[in-house]
Amino acid sequence: MRIVIAIGGNAIIGEQERGTWAEQRANAHVVARELVALGRDGHELVLTHGNGPQVGALHAQHSGCAAEVPPLPLDVLVAMTQGQVGYLLQTAIEDVDPRVRTATVLTRVTVEPDDPSFSVPTKPIGRFFGDERAARVAAGSGLTVAPDAGRGWRTVVASPQPCEIVEFEHVKLLVERGVLVIAAGGGGIPVVRSNGRLTGAEAVIDKDRASAVLARAVAAELLVMLTVVERVALDFGTRWQRDMARLTVSDARQLLESGEFPPGSMGPKVESAIRFVADGGRAAIVTCPERLRDAVAGTAGTWIVPDADGPSATAWATAATVAA
């Protein structure tokens, strides 16, 4: 089975970590072990990854050294993080099993030049700050800051909707040759078409949305999005919280529209899952890196499925059915 797996940037650099290379390698190894196991099960894998912490760190470095070194635009920083995280993941995977063939594909993703997000930036990048003033100093001139899901203040940038994966044919060809491919890193390098040419755009595309587009382009059956929790929850953080084993597309869409899934956390994952399944994908899964193989096997994570494969079910209801 061909599977696109989206790894969150925060899965590589945790919220409380400084982001040292040793920390990133240790976190990457957790994912790598699960990926190698899936490959041994016979699955064809395409990886994507976020880059919020990484591109934010690069931007801070460039802003802090602007007097000595000319800063680079965001699309170039995204390209740099594709190489950085791709190298990290390739190294971790080959540490686990040197026989696995891997390749990182520098990937461009087209966006519309008039996308509303260019005037209303929403994508958080970089580290968290306890107060707005410190975040503004770190962001530098030209960028804005905003609170991120109650965890602190971060720099926010434009995050337009992805339209087309420019290099999808390259990715598909490599997968068909048995290569584990890392593509569309950081949501892809954002580009716009102008007079028949591609031009970089100052933005960071959401990696889950780009992953849904890539998954359909390479004819994947499953889209898996990794995060810090094992399952999608309803009424998260309250005494009524319910972890979901399965959500139908219709139920997921209704919950998303009602505000159940915030834009800064689970919202883009549920939105991307709906898009992928509604466009013909078999299912989308949300889970944590440690349960990746179990989730693909159907014993962990939250599956977002076509209505015909419903109904929606909580994790404990599913477990009770299996026990019976």
MOLIN-V532908 format. One record per backbone hydrogen bond with DSSP energy under -1.0 kcal/mol. NH is the residue of the N-H (numbers start at 1). CO is the residue of the C=O. If there is no record, write none. Layout:
{{NH:CO} {NH:CO}}
This chain:
{{3:44} {4:222} {5:46} {6:224} {7:48} {11:8} {13:9} {17:14} {24:20} {25:21} {26:22} {27:23} {28:24} {29:25} {31:27} {32:28} {33:29} {34:30} {35:31} {36:32} {37:33} {38:34} {39:35} {40:36} {41:37} {42:39} {43:38} {44:1} {46:3} {47:181} {48:5} {50:7} {55:51} {56:52} {57:53} {58:54} {59:55} {60:56} {61:57} {62:58} {63:59} {64:60} {65:61} {66:63} {68:65} {69:65} {77:73} {78:74} {79:75} {80:76} {81:77} {82:78} {83:79} {84:80} {85:81} {86:82} {87:83} {88:84} {89:85} {90:86} {91:87} {92:88} {93:89} {94:90} {95:91} {96:92} {97:93} {100:97} {103:180} {105:182} {109:189} {110:164} {111:191} {115:112} {118:115} {119:116} {122:157} {123:157} {125:155} {126:52} {129:153} {135:131} {136:132} {137:133} {138:134} {139:135} {140:136} {146:154} {148:152} {151:148} {153:129} {154:146} {156:144} {157:123} {163:110} {166:108} {168:165} {171:167} {172:168} {173:169} {174:170} {175:171} {176:172} {178:175} {179:174} {180:101} {181:45} {182:103} {183:47} {186:49} {187:184} {188:185} {189:107} {191:109} {192:199} {194:197} {197:194} {199:192} {201:190} {203:201} {204:158} {210:206} {211:207} {212:208} {213:209} {214:210} {215:211} {216:212} {217:213} {218:214} {219:216} {220:215} {221:2} {222:2} {223:283} {224:4} {225:285} {226:6} {227:287} {234:242} {238:235} {241:238} {242:234} {244:232} {245:313} {246:313} {247:303} {249:305} {252:248} {253:249} {254:250} {255:251} {256:252} {257:253} {258:254} {259:256} {260:255} {265:262} {267:262} {270:266} {271:267} {272:268} {273:269} {274:270} {275:271} {276:272} {277:273} {278:274} {279:275} {280:277} {281:276} {282:221} {283:221} {284:304} {285:223} {286:302} {287:225} {291:288} {292:289} {295:291} {296:292} {297:293} {298:295} {299:294} {302:286} {303:245} {304:284} {305:247} {309:306} {310:307} {313:246} {315:243} {318:314} {319:315} {320:316} {321:317} {322:318} {323:319} {324:320}}
